Amino acid sequence: MQASILPYRPENEFYIDEGCHIVELSNSSEDPDVSIAQARVKPGVTTRWHRLADTVERYVIISGTGLVEVGEFPATKVNPGDTVLIPALCRQRISNTGNQDLIFLAICSPRFTSDCYQVLEAQTE
């Protein structure tokens, strides 16, 4: 990996069927140890159940409020500044319970690739 500065490009946001919008902040084979994405969930939306194989994920809540469900833990309220630790192969989803977008960082190690993503339910919207 080389030293670099990666500019924030909100115009590159894209929607994923899980139910949220993503801006990749850092995800490159040149830095395979970690990836960072900004996720945005609209008010009233719950993402679908999913898990990541061979990848640990962390959510760092930036703004908005929600309920996160991880593994067998009951739904737990999350607020700005909260961090959620999600082991590999642990089921997860998040709901936006507020009236503004829920925005959080999704930090994965090793870096996220589509091969690690596993859907656990069909989208019901």
Helices and strands as residue ranges (DSSP letters): G 10-12, E 14-16, E 20-26, E 35-41, E 50-52, E 56-63, E 66-70, E 76-78, E 83-86, E 92-96, E 102-109, G 114-116, E 117-119
